[in-house]
Amino acid sequence: MHTKATLTGCRAPFRWLAAALAFLPLATYSQANIATDAADTWDGDAIARLQADMKSGATTSRELVRVFLARIDAIDKHGPALNSVIEVNPDALAIATQLDAERARSGARGPLHGIPILLKDNIDTADRMLTTAGSLALVNSRPSQDAFLVKKLREAGAVILGKTNLSEWANFRSTHSTSGWSARGGLTRNPYAVDRNSCGSSSGSGAAIAAYLAVAAVGSETDGSIVCPSGINGIVGIKPTVGLISRSGVIPISASQDTAGPMALSVADAVALLNAMAAPDPKDPASTVATRPAATDYGQFLKADGLRGVRVGVVRSLGGFDARVDKVFDEAVNAMRAQGAEIVDKVELKTGDKLGDDELNVLKYEFKDGLNKYLATRTDAPKTLAELIAFNEKEPRELEHFGQEIFTDTEAKGPLTSPEYRQISARAKRAAGRDGIDAALKKYKVDVLVSPTVGLAWKTDLVNGDHYTGGNSSQAAAVAGYPHITVPAGFVKGLPVGVSFIGTAWSEGKLIQYAYAYEQATRARRPPKL
């Protein structure tokens, strides 16, 4: 155990860590001090720096876990009461202690050794935590094994600190839902303005990392569920190509669109998680396709001059919904130009007028098929979507704020062998991918498409549900299964604005290069004042 005097010798970005540790021996934590001691000096790239501090003995994994547990108590459960962490791991301190002992014996396993990570509560863990997708229907049931990505994180030495709240069932239950609300977890609040929404469905992952409740988190996306909460909470989110990260053990919506992905304070931190999770898994056919590139270290793409000579296609049609957001986006484009990028303005991204309807229908077909298969693996829980619908009808807390009309519509769908499903699935994939993103990249001879990520955080309204303030950057990449990265770009009246980098399948390396170069040139992220 290091003393306060020792820890104050840490490099500047971790002064908050030293100050927070000073409060740990107290019977109760000083909420005000722990909140304000998350100093403005934190500038991301935390994982490499924390590894250096643990290697030098300036701190330990156990001390890091203690700090973050204290911050969760002070900020998430009390104080601003963000309500982003649905459950903490009761074994986190013991795991960290074991990893510290291993480091002393044989050194670190790699960049994530001893690093506290949060997981969205739709990712299976076979430990003393639950995996519920925010639903009361699964609170008496535990997965029999870790999700494949969790196995990879544990092998890399990460400490699974806890689970984050989410939009229940990943926001696929009602057309009038409120993002960030679940019957089990309640409502997640935005750390930049607690009366505003944190978007979803990875709401808790976005809010928790923005508030420094862990070093990084894992979210999941079907359409927008990583990039929207990352953009609205002012952090980096990477939605990879479908199949780069295994989906086995992740509660499903769509076999063609679902993916997990990292959410972090910086591109470098997100890449460290991506490297650990990106691996083929025989249980997920999408992760073993022939087009999958060979294993690579995405850290090689962290190039500060990575925008030089790059042709950047500006998709104006994905903006225009708010002049203030457009101004921040224009500044982002100018920053890319200043870094040597060649800007190709007003690139048209055409996806047709049927994509929205087709996507929703595809998701309904795939959700019924995937969820029934997943529920069959859980004991003491509904075994089918039909049983889940019946459970919700009998449980008043489930339908307290909105209904389950998407569930009931989905239950009426047929199997994946039906001609309708095959037709609309092929049409949607073609419109978003070959005729959409790929066609735009080819026509304008650009390397990447950029746009605002999403509009400003809206005020949460549990009566009327979400009312998005603009932006639809996620849909084409989501339906095509292509990668999408969002990076903080600036603020409007204290609310974060993100900029999106979108490319073709398996182009994560290039997108990381462009996003990192932009991030390093602008350093636009600022912590919430809480």
C-alpha positions as CSV (number, residue, x, y, z in Angstrom):
1,M,0.0,0.0,0.0
2,H,1.4,3.3,-1.1
3,T,1.2,6.4,1.0
4,K,-0.3,9.7,-0.2
5,A,3.1,11.2,-0.4
6,T,4.3,8.5,-2.7
7,L,1.3,8.8,-5.0
8,T,1.5,12.6,-5.3
9,G,4.7,11.9,-7.2
10,C,2.7,10.4,-10.1
11,R,2.7,12.3,-13.4
12,A,0.3,15.1,-13.7
13,P,-2.7,13.4,-15.5
14,F,-3.2,11.2,-12.4
15,R,-3.2,13.9,-9.6
16,W,-6.9,13.0,-9.2
17,L,-5.9,9.4,-8.4
18,A,-3.5,10.5,-5.6
19,A,-6.1,12.8,-4.2
20,A,-8.9,10.3,-4.3
21,L,-6.8,7.6,-2.7
22,A,-6.2,9.9,0.2
23,F,-9.9,9.6,1.2
24,L,-10.0,5.8,1.0
25,P,-9.2,5.0,4.7
26,L,-12.2,7.1,5.8
27,A,-15.3,5.4,7.0
28,T,-17.3,7.4,4.5
29,Y,-16.1,9.0,1.3
30,S,-16.1,12.7,0.7
31,Q,-18.4,12.9,-2.3
32,A,-17.5,16.5,-3.1
33,N,-13.8,16.0,-3.0
34,I,-13.7,12.7,-5.0
35,A,-15.9,14.3,-7.6
36,T,-13.9,17.5,-8.0
37,D,-10.5,15.7,-7.7
38,A,-11.2,14.0,-11.1
39,A,-9.1,16.9,-12.2
40,D,-9.2,18.7,-15.6
41,T,-5.7,17.4,-16.1
42,W,-6.9,13.9,-17.2
43,D,-6.3,13.8,-20.9
44,G,-7.0,10.3,-22.0
45,D,-4.5,7.6,-23.1
46,A,-4.9,6.3,-19.6
47,I,-4.1,2.6,-20.2
48,A,-0.5,3.1,-21.2
49,R,0.1,5.6,-18.4
50,L,-1.5,3.4,-15.8
51,Q,0.6,0.5,-16.9
52,A,3.8,2.6,-16.5
53,D,2.6,3.6,-13.0
54,M,1.9,0.0,-12.0
55,K,5.2,-1.2,-13.4
56,S,7.1,1.5,-11.4
57,G,5.2,0.7,-8.2
58,A,3.5,4.1,-8.1
59,T,0.2,2.4,-7.9
60,T,-1.4,-1.1,-8.1
61,S,-4.4,-2.6,-9.7
62,R,-6.0,-3.0,-6.3
63,E,-5.6,0.7,-5.6
64,L,-7.1,1.5,-9.0
65,V,-10.1,-0.7,-8.2
66,R,-10.5,0.9,-4.8
67,V,-10.5,4.4,-6.4
68,F,-13.1,3.5,-9.0
69,L,-15.3,1.8,-6.5
70,A,-15.2,4.9,-4.4
71,R,-16.0,7.1,-7.4
72,I,-18.9,4.8,-8.3
73,D,-20.3,5.2,-4.8
74,A,-19.7,9.0,-4.7
75,I,-20.8,10.0,-8.2
76,D,-23.0,7.2,-9.5
77,K,-24.9,6.1,-6.5
78,H,-24.8,9.4,-4.6
79,G,-23.9,13.0,-5.6
80,P,-25.1,13.5,-9.1
81,A,-26.5,10.0,-9.0
82,L,-25.7,9.1,-12.7
83,N,-27.0,5.6,-12.2
84,S,-24.8,4.3,-15.0
85,V,-23.4,1.2,-13.2
86,I,-26.1,-1.4,-12.6
87,E,-23.8,-3.7,-10.5
88,V,-20.2,-3.8,-9.2
89,N,-18.2,-7.0,-9.2
90,P,-18.0,-8.3,-5.6
91,D,-14.7,-10.0,-6.5
92,A,-13.0,-7.1,-8.2
93,L,-10.6,-6.3,-5.4
94,A,-9.6,-9.9,-5.0
95,I,-9.0,-10.3,-8.8
96,A,-6.9,-7.1,-8.8
97,T,-4.9,-8.4,-5.8
98,Q,-4.2,-11.7,-7.7
99,L,-3.1,-9.7,-10.8
100,D,-0.8,-7.5,-8.7
101,A,0.8,-10.7,-7.3
102,E,1.2,-12.1,-10.8
103,R,2.8,-8.9,-12.0
104,A,5.3,-9.1,-9.2
105,R,6.1,-12.7,-10.1
106,S,6.3,-12.6,-13.9
107,G,5.4,-9.2,-15.2
108,A,2.3,-7.9,-17.0
109,R,0.4,-10.0,-19.5
110,G,0.0,-7.0,-21.7
111,P,-1.6,-3.5,-21.8
112,L,-4.8,-4.4,-20.0
113,H,-3.1,-6.2,-17.0
114,G,-4.9,-4.9,-13.9
115,I,-7.0,-2.3,-15.8
116,P,-10.6,-1.9,-14.4
117,I,-13.1,-2.3,-17.2
118,L,-16.9,-2.1,-17.2
119,L,-19.2,-4.3,-19.4
120,K,-22.7,-3.6,-20.7
121,D,-25.3,-5.7,-18.9
122,N,-26.1,-7.7,-22.0
123,I,-22.7,-9.4,-22.0
124,D,-22.5,-12.7,-20.2
125,T,-20.2,-13.2,-17.3
126,A,-20.1,-16.5,-15.4
127,D,-19.3,-15.0,-12.0
128,R,-21.3,-13.5,-9.1
129,M,-22.7,-10.8,-11.3
130,L,-26.0,-11.0,-13.3
131,T,-26.5,-10.5,-17.0
132,T,-30.0,-9.2,-17.6
133,A,-30.2,-6.7,-20.5
134,G,-31.9,-4.6,-17.8
135,S,-34.9,-6.9,-17.6
136,L,-36.4,-8.3,-14.4
137,A,-37.1,-11.5,-16.3
138,L,-33.5,-12.5,-16.0
139,V,-32.7,-11.5,-12.4
140,N,-33.0,-15.1,-11.1
141,S,-30.9,-16.6,-13.9
142,R,-27.1,-16.6,-14.5
143,P,-25.1,-17.5,-17.6
144,S,-23.3,-20.7,-17.6
145,Q,-20.1,-19.3,-19.1
146,D,-18.4,-16.0,-20.0
147,A,-19.0,-14.4,-23.4
148,F,-16.1,-15.0,-25.7
149,L,-15.0,-11.4,-25.5
150,V,-15.1,-11.5,-21.7
151,K,-12.8,-14.6,-21.9
152,K,-10.4,-12.6,-24.0
153,L,-10.5,-9.6,-21.7
154,R,-9.8,-11.8,-18.7
155,E,-6.9,-13.6,-20.5
156,A,-5.5,-10.1,-21.2
157,G,-5.5,-9.4,-17.5
158,A,-8.4,-6.9,-17.3
159,V,-10.4,-6.5,-14.1
160,I,-14.1,-6.7,-14.8
161,L,-15.2,-4.0,-12.4
162,G,-18.9,-4.2,-13.0
163,K,-21.8,-4.0,-15.4
164,T,-23.3,-0.9,-16.9
165,N,-27.0,0.0,-17.2
166,L,-28.5,0.1,-20.6
167,S,-31.7,0.8,-22.5
168,E,-33.6,-2.4,-21.7
169,W,-33.2,-5.1,-24.2
170,A,-30.9,-2.8,-26.1
171,N,-33.8,-0.5,-26.9
172,F,-35.7,-3.0,-29.0
173,R,-38.9,-3.3,-27.1
174,S,-41.0,-0.2,-27.8
175,T,-41.1,2.7,-30.4
176,H,-41.8,5.1,-27.5
177,S,-38.9,4.0,-25.2
178,T,-36.6,6.2,-23.2
179,S,-32.9,5.5,-23.8
180,G,-31.0,4.7,-20.7
181,W,-33.9,3.3,-18.8
182,S,-34.3,-0.3,-17.7
183,A,-36.7,-1.9,-15.2
184,R,-33.8,-3.4,-13.3
185,G,-31.4,-0.4,-13.4
186,G,-33.6,2.6,-13.6
187,L,-32.6,5.7,-15.6
188,T,-29.0,6.6,-16.5
189,R,-28.3,10.3,-16.5
190,N,-25.9,12.3,-18.7
191,P,-22.9,13.5,-16.7
192,Y,-22.7,16.8,-18.7
193,A,-26.3,17.7,-17.7
194,V,-28.1,15.2,-15.5
195,D,-31.6,16.2,-16.8
196,R,-30.5,15.2,-20.3
197,N,-30.3,11.8,-21.9
198,S,-27.2,9.7,-22.3
199,C,-28.5,8.0,-25.5
200,G,-28.5,4.3,-25.9
201,S,-28.5,1.5,-25.8
202,S,-25.0,1.5,-24.3
203,S,-26.1,4.4,-22.1
204,G,-24.3,3.4,-18.9
205,S,-21.1,2.6,-20.7
206,G,-21.0,6.1,-22.2
207,A,-22.0,8.0,-19.0
208,A,-19.7,5.9,-16.8
209,I,-16.6,6.5,-18.8
210,A,-17.3,10.2,-19.3
211,A,-17.5,10.4,-15.5
212,Y,-14.3,8.3,-15.0
213,L,-16.0,5.4,-13.2
214,A,-13.6,3.0,-14.9
215,V,-10.7,3.3,-17.4
216,A,-12.8,2.0,-20.3
217,A,-16.0,0.1,-21.1
218,V,-17.5,-2.3,-23.6
219,G,-20.7,-1.5,-25.3
220,S,-22.7,-3.1,-28.0
221,E,-24.4,-1.8,-31.1
222,T,-27.1,-2.9,-33.6
223,D,-27.7,0.6,-34.9
224,G,-26.2,3.6,-33.1
225,S,-25.9,2.0,-29.6
226,I,-22.1,2.5,-29.4
227,V,-21.6,5.7,-31.4
228,C,-24.6,7.6,-30.1
229,P,-23.9,7.3,-26.3
230,S,-20.2,7.9,-27.1
231,G,-20.9,11.0,-29.1
232,I,-23.4,12.4,-26.6
233,N,-21.2,11.7,-23.6
234,G,-18.1,13.1,-25.2
235,I,-16.0,9.9,-25.5
236,V,-14.5,7.7,-28.2
237,G,-16.5,4.8,-29.5
238,I,-15.5,2.1,-32.0
239,K,-18.2,0.1,-33.7
240,P,-16.2,-2.5,-35.6
241,T,-17.0,-4.5,-38.7
242,V,-19.6,-7.2,-37.7
243,G,-17.5,-10.3,-36.9
244,L,-14.3,-8.6,-35.8
245,I,-15.4,-9.2,-32.2
246,S,-17.3,-12.4,-31.4
247,R,-21.0,-12.0,-30.4
248,S,-21.3,-15.4,-28.6
249,G,-22.5,-14.8,-25.1
250,V,-23.9,-11.3,-26.0
251,I,-27.7,-11.1,-25.7
252,P,-28.7,-10.7,-29.4
253,I,-30.9,-8.5,-31.5
254,S,-29.5,-9.1,-35.0
255,A,-27.2,-11.7,-36.4
256,S,-26.4,-9.4,-39.3
257,Q,-25.8,-6.1,-37.4
258,D,-24.9,-6.8,-33.8
259,T,-21.3,-6.1,-32.5
260,A,-19.6,-5.3,-29.3
261,G,-17.1,-2.5,-29.2
262,P,-14.8,-0.4,-27.0
263,M,-15.8,2.9,-25.4
264,A,-13.0,5.0,-23.9
265,L,-11.6,8.4,-23.2
266,S,-9.2,8.2,-26.1
267,V,-8.6,6.4,-29.4
268,A,-5.5,4.7,-27.9
269,D,-7.5,3.4,-24.9
270,A,-10.2,2.1,-27.2
271,V,-7.6,0.4,-29.4
272,A,-6.1,-1.4,-26.4
273,L,-9.6,-3.0,-25.7
274,L,-10.1,-3.7,-29.4
275,N,-6.8,-5.6,-29.6
276,A,-7.8,-7.8,-26.7
277,M,-11.3,-8.6,-28.0
278,A,-10.7,-9.0,-31.7
279,A,-10.3,-12.7,-32.3
280,P,-12.2,-15.4,-34.3
281,D,-14.6,-17.6,-32.4
282,P,-15.9,-20.9,-33.8
283,K,-19.2,-20.2,-32.0
284,D,-19.8,-17.0,-34.1
285,P,-19.7,-17.7,-37.8
286,A,-19.4,-14.0,-38.6
287,S,-16.0,-14.0,-36.9
288,T,-14.5,-16.7,-39.0
289,V,-15.5,-15.6,-42.6
290,A,-12.9,-15.8,-45.3
291,T,-12.8,-12.1,-45.8
292,R,-11.7,-11.5,-42.2
293,P,-8.1,-10.0,-42.2
294,A,-5.2,-11.6,-40.4
295,A,-4.8,-10.8,-36.8
296,T,-3.2,-7.4,-36.4
297,D,-2.1,-5.0,-33.7
298,Y,-4.3,-1.9,-34.3
299,G,-1.8,0.1,-32.2
300,Q,0.3,0.4,-35.4
301,F,-2.3,2.8,-36.8
302,L,-1.9,5.3,-34.0
303,K,-0.2,7.9,-36.2
304,A,-0.3,11.5,-35.3
305,D,0.2,12.5,-39.0
306,G,-2.3,9.9,-40.2
307,L,-4.5,12.4,-42.1
308,R,-1.8,13.7,-44.3
309,G,-2.7,13.0,-48.0
310,V,-6.0,11.3,-47.0
311,R,-9.1,12.1,-49.1
312,V,-11.9,12.9,-46.7
313,G,-15.5,12.8,-48.0
314,V,-17.8,15.1,-46.2
315,V,-21.4,13.8,-46.0
316,R,-23.4,17.1,-45.6
317,S,-26.7,15.2,-45.8
318,L,-26.0,13.7,-42.4
319,G,-25.8,17.2,-40.9
320,G,-27.9,20.3,-41.4
321,F,-30.3,19.5,-38.4
322,D,-28.7,22.1,-36.1
323,A,-26.6,25.1,-37.1
324,R,-24.6,24.9,-33.9
325,V,-23.7,21.3,-34.5
326,D,-22.8,22.1,-38.1
327,K,-20.4,24.9,-36.8
328,V,-18.6,22.4,-34.6
329,F,-18.4,19.9,-37.5
330,D,-17.1,22.6,-39.9
331,E,-14.3,23.2,-37.4
332,A,-13.6,19.5,-37.3
333,V,-13.3,19.4,-41.1
334,N,-11.0,22.4,-41.1
335,A,-8.8,20.7,-38.5
336,M,-8.5,17.7,-40.8
337,R,-7.6,20.0,-43.7
338,A,-5.0,21.6,-41.5
339,Q,-3.5,18.2,-40.9
340,G,-2.9,17.7,-44.6
341,A,-6.2,16.0,-45.6
342,E,-7.7,16.7,-48.9
343,I,-11.4,17.6,-48.3
344,V,-14.0,16.5,-50.8
345,D,-17.2,18.3,-49.8
346,K,-20.8,17.4,-50.3
347,V,-20.3,13.7,-50.9
348,E,-23.7,12.1,-51.5
349,L,-24.5,8.9,-49.5
350,K,-27.5,7.3,-51.2
351,T,-29.2,4.4,-49.4
352,G,-32.7,4.5,-51.0
353,D,-36.0,5.3,-49.4
354,K,-36.7,1.7,-48.1
355,L,-33.7,1.2,-45.9
356,G,-35.4,2.3,-42.6
357,D,-38.4,0.0,-43.0
358,D,-36.3,-2.9,-44.4
359,E,-33.8,-2.6,-41.5
360,L,-36.6,-2.7,-38.9
361,N,-38.2,-5.8,-40.5
362,V,-34.8,-7.6,-40.7
363,L,-34.2,-6.9,-37.0
364,K,-37.6,-8.3,-36.0
365,Y,-37.0,-11.5,-37.9
366,E,-33.4,-11.9,-36.5
367,F,-34.4,-10.8,-33.0
368,K,-37.0,-13.5,-32.6
369,D,-34.6,-16.2,-33.9
370,G,-31.6,-15.1,-32.0
371,L,-33.4,-14.3,-28.7
372,N,-35.2,-17.7,-28.6
373,K,-31.9,-19.5,-29.1
374,Y,-30.2,-17.4,-26.4
375,L,-33.0,-17.8,-23.9
376,A,-32.8,-21.6,-24.3
377,T,-29.4,-21.4,-22.7
378,R,-30.7,-19.7,-19.5
379,T,-32.3,-21.4,-16.6
380,D,-35.0,-19.9,-14.3
381,A,-36.0,-17.5,-17.0
382,P,-38.4,-17.2,-19.9
383,K,-37.5,-19.7,-22.6
384,T,-38.9,-17.8,-25.6
385,L,-39.9,-14.4,-26.7
386,A,-43.6,-15.3,-26.2
387,E,-42.9,-16.2,-22.6
388,L,-41.0,-13.0,-22.1
389,I,-43.9,-11.0,-23.4
390,A,-46.2,-12.8,-20.9
391,F,-43.7,-12.1,-18.1
392,N,-43.8,-8.4,-18.9
393,E,-47.6,-8.3,-19.0
394,K,-47.6,-9.6,-15.4
395,E,-44.8,-7.4,-14.1
396,P,-46.0,-3.8,-13.6
397,R,-42.5,-2.4,-13.3
398,E,-41.6,-3.6,-16.8
399,L,-44.4,-1.6,-18.5
400,E,-44.3,1.3,-16.1
401,H,-43.1,3.9,-18.7
402,F,-43.6,2.3,-22.2
403,G,-45.0,-0.8,-23.8
404,Q,-43.6,-3.8,-25.8
405,E,-45.2,-3.4,-29.2
406,I,-41.9,-4.2,-31.0
407,F,-41.9,-7.5,-29.0
408,T,-45.4,-8.4,-30.0
409,D,-44.8,-7.4,-33.7
410,T,-41.6,-9.5,-33.6
411,E,-43.4,-12.5,-32.2
412,A,-45.6,-12.5,-35.3
413,K,-42.7,-12.9,-37.6
414,G,-41.8,-16.2,-39.3
415,P,-38.5,-18.0,-39.5
416,L,-35.4,-16.9,-41.3
417,T,-36.1,-19.2,-44.1
418,S,-39.1,-17.1,-45.1
419,P,-38.9,-15.5,-48.6
420,E,-39.8,-12.0,-47.2
421,Y,-36.9,-12.1,-44.8
422,R,-34.4,-13.2,-47.4
423,Q,-35.6,-10.5,-49.9
424,I,-35.5,-7.5,-47.5
425,S,-32.3,-8.6,-45.8
426,A,-30.5,-8.8,-49.2
427,R,-32.0,-5.5,-50.3
428,A,-31.0,-3.6,-47.1
429,K,-27.5,-5.0,-47.0
430,R,-27.0,-4.0,-50.7
431,A,-28.5,-0.5,-50.2
432,A,-26.3,0.3,-47.2
433,G,-23.1,-1.4,-48.3
434,R,-22.4,-1.9,-52.0
435,D,-24.8,0.8,-53.3
436,G,-24.3,3.1,-50.3
437,I,-21.0,3.4,-48.5
438,D,-18.9,1.5,-51.0
439,A,-20.5,3.4,-53.9
440,A,-19.8,6.8,-52.3
441,L,-16.2,5.9,-51.5
442,K,-15.6,4.8,-55.1
443,K,-17.5,7.6,-56.9
444,Y,-15.7,10.4,-55.0
445,K,-12.4,8.6,-54.8
446,V,-12.3,9.2,-51.0
447,D,-10.7,7.1,-48.2
448,V,-13.3,7.8,-45.5
449,L,-16.7,9.4,-45.0
450,V,-17.1,11.9,-42.2
451,S,-20.2,13.5,-40.6
452,P,-21.6,14.7,-37.3
453,T,-22.3,11.7,-35.1
454,V,-25.6,12.7,-33.6
455,G,-27.5,15.8,-32.4
456,L,-27.3,17.3,-28.9
457,A,-28.4,15.4,-25.8
458,W,-32.1,15.9,-25.4
459,K,-34.0,16.3,-22.1
460,T,-35.1,13.0,-20.8
461,D,-38.9,12.5,-20.9
462,L,-40.2,9.3,-19.4
463,V,-43.8,10.3,-20.4
464,N,-43.2,10.7,-24.1
465,G,-40.0,8.8,-24.7
466,D,-37.0,9.9,-26.7
467,H,-37.0,12.9,-29.0
468,Y,-33.8,12.8,-31.0
469,T,-32.4,16.2,-31.9
470,G,-31.0,15.1,-35.3
471,G,-28.4,13.0,-37.0
472,N,-28.5,9.6,-38.5
473,S,-24.8,8.8,-39.1
474,S,-25.1,5.2,-37.8
475,Q,-27.6,3.6,-40.0
476,A,-25.7,2.8,-43.2
477,A,-22.6,1.4,-41.4
478,A,-24.9,-0.5,-39.1
479,V,-27.0,-2.2,-41.8
480,A,-23.9,-2.9,-44.0
481,G,-22.0,-4.2,-41.0
482,Y,-19.2,-1.7,-41.6
483,P,-16.9,0.0,-39.1
484,H,-17.7,3.4,-37.6
485,I,-15.7,5.5,-35.1
486,T,-16.8,8.6,-33.2
487,V,-14.4,11.1,-31.6
488,P,-15.1,14.2,-29.5
489,A,-15.2,17.3,-31.7
490,G,-16.4,20.1,-29.4
491,F,-19.4,21.4,-27.5
492,V,-22.6,23.4,-27.8
493,K,-23.6,25.1,-24.6
494,G,-21.6,22.5,-22.6
495,L,-23.1,19.5,-24.4
496,P,-20.6,17.2,-26.4
497,V,-20.6,16.9,-30.2
498,G,-18.9,14.0,-31.9
499,V,-17.4,13.6,-35.4
500,S,-17.8,10.2,-37.2
501,F,-15.4,8.3,-39.4
502,I,-17.0,5.7,-41.6
503,G,-15.5,3.2,-44.0
504,T,-15.9,-0.1,-45.8
505,A,-15.7,-3.6,-44.3
506,W,-12.6,-4.4,-42.3
507,S,-11.2,-0.9,-42.6
508,E,-10.7,-0.4,-38.8
509,G,-7.0,0.2,-39.2
510,K,-7.5,3.1,-41.6
511,L,-10.3,4.6,-39.5
512,I,-8.3,4.3,-36.3
513,Q,-5.4,6.1,-38.1
514,Y,-7.7,9.0,-39.2
515,A,-9.5,9.3,-35.9
516,Y,-6.3,9.2,-33.9
517,A,-4.7,11.9,-36.0
518,Y,-7.8,14.1,-35.7
519,E,-7.9,13.5,-31.9
520,Q,-4.3,14.4,-31.4
521,A,-4.6,17.6,-33.4
522,T,-7.7,18.8,-31.6
523,R,-7.8,17.3,-28.1
524,A,-11.5,18.5,-28.1
525,R,-12.7,16.3,-25.2
526,R,-13.3,18.0,-21.9
527,P,-14.5,16.3,-18.7
528,P,-18.0,16.9,-17.3
529,K,-18.1,19.4,-14.4
530,L,-20.6,17.1,-12.5
